[in-house]
Amino acid sequence: MLKNWVRLGFGLMTWSAVGMMSLSGAIADDVKLGVVDMQKALQSIDAGKQAKATLEKEFNSKKKELQSEEASIKKMADDAKKQAAAWSESHRAKKQAEIQEKIMKFQELTARSQAEIQRKEQELTEPLIRSLRSIVEELAKKRNYAMVLEKGGTTVLFHQEKDDLTDEVIAAFNKQSKK
């Protein structure tokens, strides 16, 4: 039953695409499509470079803290392993529990650090992305583009180089931010 619905859906999509292609042939000269690589734009604008540097600084600080804590746990475990033969069963169990607790706290710290970095990244990049999209919209209206697609990943499989607005968006953003 599900296969029949899938086939029906695929068939309808195929016929719709064929219809759109024949229609697009008639109006192809009137429709302009553009593309923008938002990831490249975000990484290339001056404010994006500053945001990246801020994030890297914060990430490296967190990484250093986590590495220090990890080394402390490893040392504690190594020391316990060396001295375990001389300890009583209850003392070994107590030390093992301490190590496990420290590992759990380390895992919580790691998760919290990752969440903080993601939150900071969103905080820094969200306003930049809004500004970039605004510039894309202005440029598209000015140049009479019917649609601008995001380039990257699997979204756009092919485009004419002349329709890539990325470099212009980067230049417009940098110019606008210097005012």
Number of C-alpha atoms within 10 A of each C-alpha: 5 7 8 9 10 11 11 12 11 12 12 12 12 12 11 12 13 12 11 12 13 12 11 14 9 10 10 11 8 10 11 14 15 22 24 24 18 20 14 15 22 22 16 16 22 18 17 20 13 13 20 17 12 15 17 13 12 16 16 12 12 18 15 12 15 17 12 12 17 16 12 13 18 14 12 16 17 12 11 17 13 9 11 16 10 10 12 10 11 9 12 17 13 12 18 17 12 15 17 14 12 17 16 12 13 16 14 12 16 16 11 12 18 15 12 15 16 13 11 16 15 13 12 18 17 12 11 19 17 11 16 22 15 14 18 24 16 13 17 19 12 9 11 13 17 12 13 18 15 16 20 14 8 8 9 13 8 9 13 9 9 8 14 19 18 23 15 15 26 23 15 16 22 16 12 11 12 7 5
